[in-house]
Amino acid sequence: MFAGEIIRTDLIKHYPPDTAAGTMWLKNRQGKYWRDKQEIENSGSIAVTVSKEVAKEISKALEDKY
């Protein structure tokens, strides 16, 4: 009220963004990129070369251990 008169004004309410809703929207919209579990395919091989001296040390250490 102002000077005995009722004054009407528009009221705009602001709500914080809903991050859970945004996450669900992304998962439904682009599930390939936004899903919880990502499948990654590894391919190739690893080659390890050990010198004879190192191989002897390893076999000696294993013999002493067992």
C-alpha positions as CSV (number, residue, x, y, z in Angstrom):
1,M,0.0,0.0,0.0
2,F,1.1,3.5,-0.7
3,A,-0.9,6.5,0.5
4,G,-3.9,4.3,1.2
5,E,-4.0,2.7,-2.3
6,I,-3.1,-0.9,-3.2
7,I,-0.4,-1.0,-5.7
8,R,-0.1,-4.2,-7.8
9,T,3.3,-5.2,-9.3
10,D,4.4,-8.2,-11.3
11,L,6.4,-10.7,-9.3
12,I,9.2,-12.7,-11.0
13,K,10.6,-15.6,-9.1
14,H,14.0,-16.9,-9.9
15,Y,14.9,-20.5,-9.1
16,P,18.4,-21.9,-9.1
17,P,19.2,-24.4,-11.9
18,D,18.4,-28.0,-11.3
19,T,21.7,-29.8,-12.0
20,A,20.1,-33.3,-11.7
21,A,17.5,-32.4,-14.4
22,G,20.3,-31.1,-16.6
23,T,22.3,-34.3,-16.2
24,M,19.2,-36.4,-17.0
25,W,18.5,-34.3,-20.1
26,L,22.1,-34.8,-21.3
27,K,22.0,-38.5,-20.7
28,N,18.7,-38.9,-22.6
29,R,19.7,-36.5,-25.3
30,Q,23.2,-37.7,-26.0
31,G,23.6,-40.9,-24.1
32,K,26.7,-41.9,-26.1
33,Y,28.6,-39.0,-24.6
34,W,27.0,-38.5,-21.2
35,R,26.3,-42.0,-19.8
36,D,27.8,-43.0,-16.4
37,K,29.7,-46.0,-17.8
38,Q,32.1,-45.5,-20.6
39,E,33.5,-48.4,-22.6
40,I,37.0,-48.0,-23.7
41,E,38.7,-50.5,-25.9
42,N,42.4,-51.1,-25.5
43,S,44.3,-52.7,-28.3
44,G,47.9,-53.4,-29.1
45,S,50.7,-55.2,-27.4
46,I,53.6,-54.5,-25.1
47,A,57.0,-56.1,-25.7
48,V,59.5,-56.3,-22.9
49,T,63.2,-57.1,-23.6
50,V,65.3,-58.2,-20.6
51,S,69.0,-58.6,-20.8
52,K,70.6,-61.9,-19.8
53,E,72.1,-60.4,-16.7
54,V,68.8,-59.1,-15.5
55,A,67.1,-62.4,-16.3
56,K,69.8,-64.2,-14.1
57,E,69.2,-61.8,-11.3
58,I,65.4,-62.3,-11.4
59,S,65.7,-66.1,-11.5
60,K,68.2,-66.0,-8.7
61,A,65.9,-63.8,-6.6
62,L,63.0,-66.2,-7.2
63,E,65.1,-69.2,-6.3
64,D,66.1,-67.6,-3.0
65,K,62.6,-66.6,-2.2
66,Y,61.1,-70.1,-2.7
